[in-house]
Amino acid sequence: MATASGALRTVTATQYVQPLRSGGSVPGIVEADDLGTYVVKFTGSAQGRKALVAEVIVGELARRLGLRVPELVLVRFDPDVARNEPHEEVQDLLHASAGLNLGMDYLPGAVDFTPGTLDVTPSEAAAILWLDAFTANVDRTTHSPNLVTWPPAGHHRPRLWLIDHGAALVFHHRWHTAADAVGKAYDVRHHALGHGRSELAAADAAFGPLVTERLLREVVSAVPDAWLTGEPGFASTQEVRDAYVAHLTARARDSARWLPPATP
């Protein structure tokens, strides 16, 4: 898991197992030198490095708030380990992704969450809904919940796990208008766990005080410099980190403006 300082472990890919074509980014299953297996999201994908920045910040924030997120690691990737991959488009993606990429611990037998596959209490639903509202995650819908249940039924009681946060932190795609988004209300109408609205006030009371500037600096520090360099309007990667912290700190203090109401 991430260290106390916020750093993620770094592993080296030793074998490219297969691509996953369920999403537009075409992540891949990769084995690494720590004997672990990871779902890797690549810097060369169409979503680009900002999707990986969002994955790290939101995933590590969720973990520190007590939500279940598979371990995130940085993956050193040499395209030569996938030299036998037959698909030209996938090869192009892999060759564009040499260097550091993001891996998520592979959960064997995990099942995509759909209503009815697991009884999610209103309090657990509210915790996830609060996180998504805070981070402006637009991709936790009934059609694309980005939630899985694991372990498989019959082993231990399945639990809900959060995956795929690359669509969160939408403000960082337009830094010049980010200040206007600090208090932007969250649209909950199509959220996969909308029944958690009834417990949102309790989730806000529990989580709001935990999201301090210190905690945010810790999770933002887990993002590699390489994914923050060259950001227009910023003189250094530290300035970019400070901008993430400032925006999220301000949003945490302004939940009355963006938190969805308890009832429709």
KOLRO-977981 format. One record per residue: residue in one letter; residue number from 1; x, y, z of N, C-alpha, C in turn. Coordinates in nm, 3 decimals. Each point is the difference from the previous one (the first is absolute). Example, Ala and Ser with C-alpha at 12.3 -4.5 7.8 and 13.67 -1.06 7.14 Angstrom:
A/1/1.319/-0.569/0.780/-0.089/0.119/0.000/0.090/0.120/0.000
S/2/-0.035/0.105/-0.072/0.082/0.119/0.006/-0.077/0.109/0.073
***
This chain:
M/1/0.084/-0.119/0.000/-0.084/0.119/0.000/0.087/0.124/0.000
A/2/-0.064/0.116/-0.022/0.076/0.124/0.001/0.064/0.021/0.135
T/3/0.117/0.061/0.001/0.069/0.026/0.125/-0.065/0.118/0.070
A/4/0.041/0.023/0.124/-0.058/0.108/0.078/0.024/0.135/-0.065
S/5/0.109/0.014/-0.075/0.032/0.127/-0.064/-0.084/0.025/-0.124
G/6/-0.074/-0.099/-0.043/-0.083/0.014/-0.119/0.056/-0.068/-0.122
A/7/0.128/-0.043/0.004/0.062/-0.059/-0.118/-0.063/-0.135/-0.033
L/8/-0.010/-0.027/-0.129/-0.046/-0.131/-0.045/0.120/-0.091/-0.025
R/9/-0.019/-0.129/0.019/0.105/-0.095/-0.035/0.023/0.004/-0.150
T/10/0.122/-0.030/-0.040/0.033/-0.009/-0.142/0.043/-0.142/-0.032
V/11/-0.059/-0.056/-0.105/0.035/-0.135/-0.045/0.039/0.008/-0.147
T/12/0.058/-0.108/-0.050/0.039/-0.006/-0.140/-0.077/-0.111/-0.069
A/13/-0.062/0.032/-0.112/-0.075/-0.099/-0.076/0.094/-0.105/-0.057
T/14/-0.035/-0.126/0.019/0.081/-0.109/-0.054/-0.071/-0.076/-0.111
Q/15/-0.133/0.010/-0.005/-0.076/-0.068/-0.105/-0.130/0.073/-0.024
Y/16/-0.030/0.020/-0.127/-0.128/0.058/-0.041/-0.093/-0.116/-0.031
V/17/-0.108/-0.014/0.078/-0.085/-0.118/-0.012/-0.104/0.017/-0.110
Q/18/-0.078/0.109/0.010/-0.103/0.022/-0.102/-0.059/0.140/0.014
P/19/-0.053/0.054/-0.110/-0.070/0.128/0.008/-0.143/-0.020/0.049
L/20/-0.055/0.104/0.059/-0.140/0.000/0.041/-0.073/0.102/-0.088
R/21/-0.094/-0.047/-0.078/-0.063/0.086/-0.099/-0.136/0.052/0.043
S/22/-0.033/-0.015/0.127/-0.132/0.045/0.047/-0.009/0.151/0.008
G/23/0.114/0.070/0.008/-0.001/0.145/0.009/0.081/0.062/-0.112
G/24/-0.021/0.129/-0.023/0.067/0.068/-0.109/0.150/0.013/0.020
S/25/0.047/-0.008/0.126/0.142/0.019/0.025/0.083/-0.125/-0.026
V/26/-0.064/-0.115/-0.018/0.065/-0.129/-0.024/0.112/-0.026/0.102
P/27/-0.036/-0.013/0.127/0.102/-0.041/0.099/0.042/-0.143/-0.027
G/28/0.103/-0.044/0.070/0.049/-0.135/-0.021/0.030/-0.070/0.130
I/29/-0.011/-0.132/0.000/0.040/-0.080/0.115/0.148/-0.030/-0.013
V/30/0.074/0.031/0.106/0.145/-0.009/-0.002/0.049/-0.071/0.126
E/31/0.100/-0.086/-0.016/0.069/-0.059/0.114/0.126/0.080/0.027
A/32/0.038/0.008/0.128/0.113/0.086/0.038/0.102/-0.076/0.082
D/33/0.113/0.068/0.025/0.111/-0.065/0.067/-0.023/-0.025/0.148
D/34/-0.111/0.050/0.057/-0.034/-0.032/0.139/-0.092/-0.122/0.006
L/35/-0.018/-0.068/-0.114/-0.088/-0.117/-0.017/-0.147/0.038/0.006
G/36/-0.030/0.129/-0.004/-0.139/0.045/-0.002/-0.051/0.011/-0.142
T/37/-0.133/0.003/-0.011/-0.068/0.019/-0.128/-0.083/0.127/0.010
Y/38/0.009/0.085/-0.103/-0.062/0.132/0.006/-0.075/0.031/-0.128
V/39/-0.106/0.077/0.015/-0.065/0.062/-0.115/0.070/0.135/-0.018
V/40/0.065/0.018/-0.114/0.082/0.118/-0.023/-0.072/0.096/-0.095
K/41/-0.006/0.126/0.041/-0.048/0.106/-0.087/0.121/0.076/-0.052
F/42/0.001/0.022/-0.129/0.120/0.047/-0.067/-0.002/0.149/-0.030
T/43/0.116/0.061/0.011/0.010/0.144/-0.025/-0.026/0.033/-0.147
G/44/0.017/-0.096/-0.088/-0.020/0.026/-0.142/-0.143/-0.012/-0.047
S/45/-0.094/-0.027/0.091/-0.140/-0.016/-0.040/-0.061/0.134/-0.038
A/46/-0.115/-0.005/-0.062/-0.066/0.122/-0.046/-0.035/0.093/0.116
Q/47/-0.027/-0.057/0.118/-0.034/0.082/0.117/0.120/0.076/0.054
G/48/0.120/-0.048/-0.029/0.121/0.071/0.038/0.034/-0.009/0.147
R/49/0.104/0.073/0.037/0.054/-0.010/0.135/-0.092/0.062/0.105
K/50/-0.087/0.094/-0.038/-0.088/0.059/0.100/-0.098/-0.102/0.058
A/51/-0.037/-0.097/-0.080/-0.084/-0.107/0.053/0.074/-0.078/0.108
L/52/0.131/-0.019/-0.018/0.079/-0.071/0.101/0.018/0.085/0.125
V/53/0.015/0.132/-0.019/0.008/0.090/0.115/-0.127/-0.011/0.083
A/54/-0.115/0.002/-0.066/-0.127/-0.013/0.072/-0.011/-0.135/0.069
E/55/0.046/-0.105/-0.067/-0.004/-0.134/0.061/0.077/-0.002/0.132
V/56/0.118/0.061/0.000/0.083/-0.002/0.120/-0.062/0.084/0.110
I/57/-0.036/0.123/-0.030/-0.049/0.091/0.103/-0.131/-0.052/0.061
V/58/-0.094/-0.037/-0.085/-0.130/-0.044/0.051/0.010/-0.138/0.064
G/59/0.075/-0.089/-0.062/0.013/-0.134/0.057/0.067/0.002/0.136
E/60/0.107/0.077/0.014/0.070/0.006/0.129/-0.080/0.078/0.104
L/61/-0.075/0.099/-0.042/-0.090/0.070/0.093/-0.107/-0.096/0.050
A/62/-0.060/-0.075/-0.091/-0.102/-0.097/0.040/0.055/-0.100/0.101
R/63/0.120/-0.047/-0.024/0.060/-0.098/0.092/0.015/0.059/0.140
R/64/0.044/0.124/0.006/0.021/0.064/0.130/-0.130/0.034/0.071
L/65/-0.108/0.004/-0.075/-0.132/0.021/0.060/-0.066/-0.132/0.039
G/66/0.070/-0.110/-0.024/-0.052/-0.130/0.043/-0.078/-0.076/-0.104
L/67/0.002/0.047/-0.125/-0.070/-0.070/-0.107/0.096/-0.102/-0.063
R/68/-0.058/-0.103/-0.061/0.082/-0.108/-0.056/0.039/0.031/-0.144
V/69/0.130/0.014/-0.021/0.058/0.023/-0.133/0.116/-0.098/-0.014
P/70/0.008/-0.075/-0.110/0.116/-0.088/-0.018/0.129/0.081/0.006
E/71/0.106/-0.061/0.051/0.126/0.072/0.012/0.044/0.057/-0.134
L/72/0.046/0.124/0.004/0.056/0.065/-0.117/0.152/-0.005/0.008
V/73/0.064/-0.027/-0.113/0.146/-0.002/-0.007/0.043/0.072/-0.128
L/74/0.122/0.048/0.001/0.061/0.050/-0.123/0.069/-0.116/-0.070
V/75/-0.020/-0.009/-0.130/0.052/-0.114/-0.075/0.098/0.049/-0.106
R/76/0.127/-0.040/0.015/0.098/0.026/-0.106/-0.029/-0.096/-0.114
F/77/-0.021/0.056/-0.117/-0.041/-0.085/-0.114/0.094/0.018/-0.118
D/78/0.056/-0.112/-0.044/0.082/-0.006/-0.121/-0.084/-0.070/-0.106
P/79/-0.034/0.066/-0.111/-0.085/-0.062/-0.102/0.053/-0.134/-0.050
D/80/0.128/-0.027/0.021/0.056/-0.126/-0.049/-0.061/-0.121/0.069
V/81/-0.055/0.019/0.123/-0.061/-0.115/0.069/-0.131/-0.041/-0.068
A/82/-0.051/0.085/-0.090/-0.124/-0.031/-0.072/0.026/-0.019/-0.149
R/83/0.121/-0.042/-0.034/0.036/-0.010/-0.142/-0.084/-0.102/-0.075
N/84/-0.065/-0.093/0.072/-0.082/-0.101/-0.067/-0.146/0.040/-0.013
E/85/-0.036/0.119/0.048/-0.138/0.048/-0.016/-0.028/0.020/-0.149
P/86/-0.103/-0.067/-0.054/-0.020/0.001/-0.146/-0.071/0.123/-0.057
H/87/-0.069/0.074/0.084/-0.083/0.109/-0.051/0.082/0.128/-0.015
E/88/-0.001/0.054/-0.119/0.084/0.115/-0.030/-0.039/0.122/0.083
E/89/-0.132/0.024/0.017/-0.043/0.117/0.076/0.044/-0.011/0.146
V/90/-0.007/-0.120/0.055/0.044/-0.020/0.138/0.151/0.021/0.008
Q/91/0.073/-0.049/-0.097/0.144/0.021/-0.001/0.034/0.149/-0.005
D/92/-0.075/0.075/-0.079/0.022/0.146/-0.006/-0.019/0.063/0.137
L/93/-0.106/-0.043/0.070/-0.027/0.050/0.134/0.115/-0.033/0.095
L/94/0.047/-0.123/-0.005/0.105/-0.044/0.092/0.132/0.070/-0.029
H/95/0.031/0.021/-0.125/0.125/0.070/-0.034/-0.007/0.146/0.039
A/96/-0.120/0.055/0.005/-0.017/0.139/0.043/0.001/0.013/0.152
S/97/0.009/-0.113/0.070/-0.014/-0.001/0.146/0.125/-0.049/0.072
A/98/0.114/0.002/-0.069/0.124/-0.041/0.067/0.026/0.091/0.120
G/99/0.044/-0.060/0.110/0.025/0.077/0.122/-0.102/-0.033/0.108
L/100/-0.034/0.100/0.080/-0.091/-0.020/0.113/-0.146/0.002/-0.043
N/101/-0.074/-0.099/0.045/-0.144/-0.009/-0.021/-0.065/-0.034/0.134
L/102/-0.131/-0.012/0.001/-0.071/-0.025/0.125/-0.061/-0.138/0.002
G/103/0.029/-0.075/0.106/-0.058/-0.132/0.015/-0.096/-0.006/0.117
M/104/-0.103/-0.080/-0.015/-0.095/-0.026/0.107/-0.002/-0.150/0.025
D/105/0.010/-0.040/0.126/0.003/-0.141/0.034/-0.115/-0.075/-0.067
Y/106/0.033/-0.106/-0.070/-0.100/-0.081/-0.070/-0.073/-0.086/0.102
L/107/-0.133/0.009/-0.001/-0.083/-0.077/0.092/-0.060/-0.118/-0.076
P/108/0.059/-0.118/0.009/-0.048/-0.114/-0.079/-0.144/-0.037/0.037
G/109/-0.082/-0.015/-0.101/-0.139/-0.038/0.023/-0.092/0.114/0.036
A/110/0.050/0.123/-0.001/-0.085/0.115/0.032/-0.112/0.010/-0.103
V/111/-0.118/0.044/0.048/-0.119/0.009/-0.084/-0.046/0.145/-0.003
D/112/-0.033/0.049/-0.119/-0.053/0.135/-0.010/-0.127/0.014/0.083
F/113/-0.008/0.110/0.074/-0.117/0.024/0.083/-0.119/0.043/-0.085
T/114/-0.113/-0.063/0.028/-0.128/0.045/-0.054/-0.101/-0.005/0.114
P/115/-0.101/0.085/-0.003/-0.100/-0.004/0.107/-0.054/-0.142/0.018
G/116/0.002/-0.044/0.123/-0.047/-0.135/0.030/0.111/-0.100/0.021
T/117/0.123/0.031/-0.047/0.111/-0.093/0.020/0.054/0.006/0.142
L/118/-0.025/0.111/0.069/0.050/0.016/0.136/-0.089/0.101/0.070
D/119/-0.032/-0.028/0.124/-0.082/0.092/0.078/0.090/0.109/0.057
V/120/-0.008/0.120/-0.057/0.082/0.113/0.043/-0.085/0.086/0.093
T/121/0.042/0.012/0.124/-0.077/0.077/0.097/0.000/0.148/-0.039
P/122/-0.101/0.075/0.044/-0.001/0.144/-0.029/0.124/0.073/0.051
S/123/0.056/-0.043/0.112/0.118/0.068/0.053/0.122/-0.025/-0.087
E/124/0.018/-0.124/-0.049/0.113/-0.026/-0.090/-0.020/0.070/-0.133
A/125/-0.123/-0.002/-0.049/-0.029/0.071/-0.125/0.027/0.148/0.015
A/126/-0.036/0.057/0.115/0.022/0.143/0.023/0.148/0.033/0.006
A/127/0.080/-0.088/0.058/0.144/0.025/0.007/0.060/0.010/-0.140
I/128/-0.039/-0.092/-0.088/0.052/0.002/-0.137/-0.057/0.120/-0.076
L/129/-0.126/0.027/0.021/-0.063/0.114/-0.066/0.066/0.131/0.043
W/130/0.033/0.011/0.129/0.068/0.121/0.047/0.136/0.016/-0.068
L/131/0.076/-0.108/-0.009/0.130/0.007/-0.066/-0.015/0.046/-0.144
D/132/-0.097/-0.057/-0.071/-0.020/0.035/-0.140/-0.044/0.145/-0.016
A/133/-0.085/0.046/0.091/-0.044/0.139/-0.006/0.116/0.094/0.028
F/134/0.081/-0.033/0.098/0.114/0.084/0.036/0.099/0.009/-0.114
T/135/0.028/-0.112/-0.065/0.102/-0.004/-0.106/-0.060/0.018/-0.140
A/136/-0.130/0.030/-0.006/-0.067/0.024/-0.129/0.019/-0.117/-0.096
N/137/-0.021/-0.120/0.050/0.014/-0.120/-0.082/-0.127/-0.019/-0.084
V/138/0.014/0.012/-0.130/-0.116/-0.009/-0.089/-0.023/-0.141/-0.052
D/139/0.076/-0.097/0.049/-0.007/-0.135/-0.057/-0.026/-0.106/0.107
R/140/-0.109/0.017/0.074/-0.046/-0.105/0.092/-0.151/-0.014/-0.020
T/141/-0.040/-0.021/-0.122/-0.140/0.000/-0.035/-0.059/-0.141/0.004
T/142/-0.131/-0.007/-0.015/-0.066/-0.131/-0.005/0.048/-0.081/-0.119
H/143/0.040/0.067/-0.108/0.047/-0.071/-0.119/0.149/-0.031/0.009
S/144/0.074/0.077/0.078/0.145/-0.021/0.015/0.038/0.028/0.145
P/145/-0.031/-0.096/0.090/0.019/0.028/0.143/0.144/0.003/0.046
N/146/0.091/-0.063/-0.074/0.140/-0.007/0.042/0.013/-0.046/0.145
L/147/-0.075/-0.104/0.029/0.003/-0.068/0.128/0.005/-0.150/-0.028
V/148/0.074/-0.074/0.081/0.001/-0.145/-0.013/-0.023/-0.062/0.137
T/149/-0.046/-0.124/-0.002/-0.014/-0.076/0.124/0.107/-0.108/0.002
W/150/0.062/-0.015/0.116/0.109/-0.096/0.016/0.019/-0.024/0.149
P/151/0.038/-0.120/0.045/0.033/-0.119/-0.079/-0.124/-0.067/-0.056
P/152/0.021/-0.100/-0.088/-0.115/-0.068/-0.060/-0.087/-0.066/0.105
A/153/-0.127/-0.007/-0.028/-0.093/-0.067/0.090/0.045/-0.143/0.025
G/154/-0.015/-0.047/0.124/0.040/-0.135/0.036/0.135/-0.007/0.066
H/155/0.079/0.109/-0.008/0.130/0.004/0.066/-0.011/0.075/0.133
H/156/-0.028/0.127/-0.007/-0.029/0.083/0.116/-0.113/0.092/-0.041
R/157/-0.053/0.075/0.094/-0.109/0.090/-0.035/0.050/0.106/-0.097
P/158/-0.062/0.010/-0.119/0.046/0.100/-0.097/-0.016/0.143/0.056
R/159/0.094/0.084/-0.034/-0.003/0.141/0.039/0.006/0.087/-0.125
L/160/-0.041/0.123/0.017/0.000/0.095/-0.109/0.135/0.071/-0.008
W/161/0.058/0.005/-0.121/0.129/0.064/-0.023/-0.015/0.108/-0.106
L/162/0.069/0.110/0.019/-0.005/0.113/-0.092/0.115/-0.009/-0.099
I/163/-0.030/0.018/-0.129/0.102/0.000/-0.104/-0.027/0.115/-0.096
D/164/0.100/0.033/-0.080/-0.015/0.092/-0.113/-0.048/0.139/0.041
H/165/0.095/0.084/0.040/-0.033/0.138/0.036/0.061/0.102/-0.096
G/166/0.035/-0.045/-0.119/0.064/0.090/-0.096/-0.088/0.113/-0.049
A/167/-0.133/-0.015/0.015/-0.091/0.105/-0.047/-0.032/0.102/0.109
A/168/0.060/-0.015/0.117/-0.023/0.096/0.108/0.092/0.121/-0.018
L/169/-0.012/0.097/0.092/0.082/0.122/-0.002/-0.009/0.071/-0.136
V/170/-0.121/0.015/-0.050/-0.017/0.057/-0.134/0.056/0.142/-0.009
F/171/0.014/0.069/0.113/0.051/0.137/-0.003/0.142/0.008/-0.056
H/172/0.079/-0.108/0.011/0.141/0.012/-0.042/0.018/-0.005/-0.151
H/173/-0.109/-0.018/-0.074/0.010/0.007/-0.145/-0.004/0.145/-0.048
R/174/-0.044/0.092/0.087/-0.004/0.143/-0.034/0.037/0.080/0.125
W/175/0.129/0.006/0.025/0.045/0.065/0.123/-0.043/0.147/0.007
H/176/-0.015/0.065/-0.113/-0.035/0.142/0.003/-0.142/0.024/0.050
T/177/-0.084/-0.102/0.002/-0.136/0.013/0.053/-0.020/-0.083/0.127
A/178/0.108/-0.056/0.054/-0.013/-0.090/0.115/-0.064/0.070/0.121
A/179/0.031/0.127/0.021/-0.055/0.070/0.115/-0.152/0.005/-0.005
D/180/-0.057/0.006/-0.121/-0.145/0.004/-0.014/-0.065/-0.132/0.036
A/181/0.078/-0.108/0.003/-0.056/-0.133/0.025/0.007/-0.041/0.147
V/182/0.059/0.084/0.085/0.017/-0.037/0.142/-0.133/-0.033/0.065
G/183/-0.101/0.079/-0.026/-0.130/-0.023/0.063/-0.103/-0.060/-0.093
K/184/0.044/-0.052/-0.116/-0.095/-0.053/-0.097/-0.078/-0.118/0.056
A/185/-0.132/0.006/-0.012/-0.086/-0.107/0.053/0.022/-0.129/-0.077
Y/186/-0.015/-0.111/0.070/0.020/-0.131/-0.060/-0.133/-0.055/-0.048
D/187/-0.003/-0.049/-0.122/-0.121/-0.058/-0.059/-0.009/-0.147/0.038
V/188/-0.093/-0.032/0.087/-0.011/-0.134/0.056/-0.105/-0.085/-0.071
R/189/-0.067/0.056/-0.100/-0.119/-0.066/-0.056/0.027/-0.140/-0.053
H/190/0.117/-0.024/-0.057/0.026/-0.131/-0.061/0.105/-0.080/0.077
H/191/0.026/0.039/0.122/0.102/-0.070/0.078/-0.044/-0.143/0.033
A/192/0.095/-0.093/-0.003/-0.031/-0.141/0.023/-0.048/-0.028/0.141
L/193/0.034/0.089/0.094/-0.037/-0.021/0.140/-0.081/0.118/0.052
G/194/-0.094/0.043/-0.080/-0.080/0.116/0.035/-0.081/-0.016/0.128
H/195/-0.023/-0.125/0.040/-0.078/-0.018/0.125/0.078/0.045/0.123
G/196/0.127/0.032/-0.017/0.077/0.051/0.113/-0.026/0.144/0.033
R/197/-0.082/0.067/-0.079/-0.029/0.141/0.025/-0.053/0.024/0.142
S/198/-0.077/-0.094/0.050/-0.062/0.018/0.131/0.103/0.011/0.112
E/199/0.123/-0.051/-0.023/0.103/0.000/0.103/0.116/0.096/-0.033
L/200/-0.019/0.085/-0.100/0.108/0.086/-0.043/0.044/0.099/0.107
A/201/-0.094/0.052/0.076/0.037/0.096/0.104/0.094/-0.064/0.102
A/202/-0.029/-0.126/0.036/0.086/-0.071/0.093/0.137/-0.026/-0.061
A/203/0.004/-0.035/-0.129/0.128/-0.022/-0.067/0.081/0.129/-0.004
D/204/-0.066/0.111/-0.026/0.070/0.128/-0.005/0.056/0.037/0.137
A/205/-0.077/-0.026/0.104/0.046/0.030/0.136/0.119/-0.088/0.037
A/206/0.004/-0.123/-0.053/0.110/-0.091/0.033/0.124/0.029/-0.082
F/207/-0.017/0.023/-0.129/0.114/0.011/-0.091/0.055/0.142/-0.011
G/208/-0.088/0.099/0.004/0.045/0.137/-0.020/0.117/0.039/0.089
P/209/-0.009/-0.023/0.132/0.112/0.038/0.087/0.128/-0.078/-0.026
L/210/-0.009/-0.118/-0.063/0.118/-0.082/-0.026/0.079/0.050/-0.120
V/211/-0.067/0.070/-0.091/0.065/0.044/-0.123/0.071/0.133/0.028
T/212/0.113/-0.011/0.062/0.080/0.117/0.037/0.103/0.030/-0.109
E/213/0.060/0.116/0.009/0.107/0.034/-0.094/0.115/-0.099/0.013
R/214/0.029/-0.042/0.120/0.109/-0.096/0.020/-0.030/-0.132/-0.070
L/215/-0.123/-0.050/0.013/-0.036/-0.125/-0.065/0.006/0.016/-0.152
L/216/-0.049/0.111/-0.050/0.001/0.021/-0.144/0.143/0.010/-0.054
R/217/0.088/0.065/0.074/0.140/0.007/-0.044/0.060/-0.141/-0.005
E/218/-0.040/-0.083/0.092/0.052/-0.137/0.002/-0.043/-0.078/-0.124
V/219/-0.129/0.007/-0.033/-0.046/-0.078/-0.115/0.052/0.059/-0.132
V/220/0.007/0.132/-0.008/0.051/0.062/-0.122/0.149/-0.030/-0.018
S/221/0.072/-0.016/0.110/0.143/-0.031/-0.009/0.026/-0.136/-0.063
A/222/-0.102/-0.086/-0.006/0.017/-0.133/-0.059/0.004/0.004/-0.152
V/223/-0.037/0.112/-0.059/0.002/0.012/-0.146/0.144/0.023/-0.047
P/224/0.049/-0.077/-0.095/0.137/0.021/-0.050/0.016/0.136/-0.068
D/225/0.117/0.060/0.016/0.029/0.128/-0.066/-0.023/-0.008/-0.151
A/226/0.034/-0.116/-0.058/-0.008/-0.014/-0.145/-0.141/0.023/-0.053
W/227/-0.102/-0.024/0.083/-0.138/0.018/-0.044/-0.050/0.142/0.020
L/228/0.083/0.085/0.061/-0.040/0.138/0.027/0.084/0.102/-0.075
T/229/0.103/-0.044/-0.066/0.091/0.094/-0.067/-0.066/0.061/-0.124
G/230/0.039/0.123/-0.030/-0.047/0.064/-0.122/-0.143/0.047/0.002
E/231/-0.062/0.008/0.119/-0.139/0.045/0.007/-0.005/0.150/-0.032
P/232/-0.076/0.039/-0.103/-0.006/0.141/-0.037/-0.046/0.088/0.116
G/233/0.068/0.112/0.019/-0.036/0.094/0.104/0.070/-0.021/0.132
F/234/0.084/-0.104/0.008/0.070/-0.031/0.124/0.151/-0.003/-0.027
A/235/0.075/0.056/0.095/0.145/0.007/-0.017/0.072/-0.125/0.047
S/236/-0.066/-0.083/0.082/0.066/-0.119/0.056/-0.105/-0.103/0.036
T/237/0.045/-0.123/0.021/-0.092/-0.104/0.045/-0.053/0.030/0.140
Q/238/0.080/0.067/0.083/-0.048/0.034/0.134/-0.117/0.097/-0.008
E/239/0.004/0.092/-0.095/-0.113/0.091/-0.017/-0.127/-0.077/-0.039
V/240/0.016/-0.101/-0.083/-0.116/-0.082/-0.038/-0.055/-0.073/0.122
R/241/0.088/-0.059/0.080/-0.045/-0.070/0.121/-0.073/0.098/0.092
D/242/0.056/0.118/0.018/-0.063/0.100/0.087/-0.138/0.037/-0.051
A/243/-0.017/0.003/-0.132/-0.130/0.036/-0.058/-0.104/-0.107/0.030
Y/244/0.039/-0.127/-0.011/-0.093/-0.108/0.037/-0.040/0.012/0.147
V/245/0.098/0.020/0.086/-0.028/0.008/0.144/-0.090/0.120/0.030
A/246/0.030/0.114/-0.059/-0.080/0.120/0.026/-0.144/-0.018/-0.045
H/247/-0.018/-0.057/-0.118/-0.136/-0.019/-0.052/-0.080/-0.095/0.089
L/248/0.059/-0.115/0.032/-0.072/-0.100/0.078/-0.021/0.045/0.144
T/249/0.095/0.074/0.057/-0.019/0.054/0.135/-0.118/0.096/0.002
A/250/-0.007/0.086/-0.100/-0.111/0.095/-0.007/-0.133/-0.071/-0.020
R/251/0.000/-0.104/-0.083/-0.125/-0.074/-0.024/-0.045/-0.073/0.125
A/252/0.094/-0.056/0.075/-0.037/-0.071/0.122/-0.068/0.093/0.100
R/253/0.037/0.127/-0.002/-0.057/0.096/0.094/-0.134/0.056/-0.048
D/254/-0.038/-0.035/-0.122/-0.118/0.062/-0.061/-0.106/-0.103/-0.036
S/255/-0.011/-0.105/0.080/-0.089/-0.111/-0.036/-0.146/0.041/-0.006
A/256/-0.038/0.106/0.069/-0.139/0.044/-0.004/-0.043/0.037/-0.140
R/257/0.095/0.039/-0.085/-0.034/0.041/-0.136/-0.006/-0.117/-0.098
W/258/0.086/-0.101/0.019/0.006/-0.106/-0.099/-0.065/-0.132/0.042
L/259/-0.028/-0.016/0.128/-0.056/-0.128/0.046/-0.145/-0.016/-0.048
P/260/-0.032/-0.112/-0.061/-0.139/-0.021/-0.046/-0.097/-0.001/0.119
P/261/-0.123/0.044/-0.021/-0.098/-0.005/0.108/-0.038/-0.144/0.036
A/262/-0.052/-0.019/0.120/-0.032/-0.134/0.048/-0.112/-0.065/-0.079
T/263/-0.085/0.080/-0.059/-0.111/-0.053/-0.080/-0.003/0.069/-0.135
P/264/-0.053/-0.066/-0.102/-0.007/0.060/-0.134/-0.081/0.129/0.000
***
